[in-house]
């Protein structure tokens, strides 16, 4: 689940979007100094772990990620997550802080609304044609 070496000053754990894998971060190392190590998280059921069953319950996924990364938290670390990865990074941060009194130096997220905001998403396929057209037109206008 976690691939990173032991010699670095800061580990940047990267959590991919839903359906994505560690390969999404394969070129990131060239954009950071050598003191920052990119540690992509490879979730079960994706990429080289495709033969493993995916974990579909968030609480089980968070526990598995925390367990897998625990031996890599001996140095300064930060989290980046995109989309679903942002939610996973947030929840892993919460778990580490609550249960182990440690947390990343930074939590960087993108492509995801803050967990405290409930989003009401309309399922376009279930809307009447008239409303579906208005919703799509409104969406295209933004």
N, C-alpha and C positions, 0 to 999 in steps of 0.2 A: 504494500500500500504506500509506503514512504521510501523514496530512494534518495539518499544524500550521504555525503561523506562526513567524517568526523572533524576535519580541519577547516574551520571557518570562524569568522567573528559574528556573523549574523546569518541565520537561516531564514529564508523567505519561503514559507510553505504556501503553495499555490493550489487552490481548489477549483477544479474545472466546472463548467456549465453542465447541465443535464445532458447525458449522452456523450459528453466529451471525455477526454482522457488526459493523461500526463503529457502527451505529445503536444498539446496546445501550448505548452510552455517550453518546448525544446530549444527555441532560439533565444530565450530571455537572458541566458547567462552572458551573452556578449554585450548586453546593455548595462550591466552592473559591474562594479569593481570586483576584483578577485576576493575581497573580504566578505562579499555577500554570496552565499550559495543558494541557488534556486533548488527547492525541494518540492517537486510536483507530487501531488497526491494522486495515486492511481486507485480508483475505486473498483471493487469487485464487479465482475460482469462487463468490464470495459477493456478494450485494447488487449494487452498481454494477459489480462486476467479474465478474458471472455468465457472461459470454461467454468469459472466460479459463478455461483448464483448471485444475482444482484440483491442488495439489501434495500427493501422497499419501505421499511419503517424508519423514519428519521431518527428516533431515539436509539435504535439498534446501530444505525450507521454512525452516529456521533460517538457512541461507546467504542465501536470498532476502530474508528479513526484515532481517538484519544489513546487507546491501548497501543496501536501500531506506532504512533509518533512519540510515545512516552520516553523512549530511550534517546530521542533526538532533541530533547528540551533542556539539555545541560548547558546550552549556550544561549545567548540572546536570540530571540526569534520574533518573526512577524508573520502575519497572515494576509494573503490576498485571495479573494474569491469573486468569481463572476457568475451572475444569475443564480442558479441553484447553489453553486459553489460559494456565493456570498452568504447565503442562509446557513450552509454547513459551517463555514468559517466562523460566523457569528455564534452558532450554537456550540461549536467546539471551544471557542473563547469562553463562553458562559460556563461550560462544564469544567474547564480547567480552573477558572477563577473560583467557582463555587466549591468544587471538591478537592482542589489541590493548592489553592491560594497562589496560583501563578497565572500569568496572562502574557500575551504577546506585547512587544513594545509598540506595535502598530497593528490595527485591523483596517485593512483597505478593501472596500467592496465596490462593485459596479454592477449595473444591470439588474438591480433588485430593489424593491421598495423596502423601507425599514419595517422590521417585523411588527412593530406596534401599530402600524397602519393597516387596517383591514381593507382589502381591495375587493370591490364588487365587480366581477367580470361578467359581462354578458356573453352567453354562448350564442354566437351568431347563427349557427345552424338551427337553433330552436326559436329564433325570433320570427315573427311574421315578416313577409317580404317588405312591406312598407317600412317597418322599423329597422330591418337589416340594412336597407339602402341608406337610411338616415345615419345609422351608426357607422357604416363604412365611410360615408361622405364626411362625417365629423372627424373620424379617425384620420382620413387623408388630409384634412385641413390643418391638422396640428403638426 
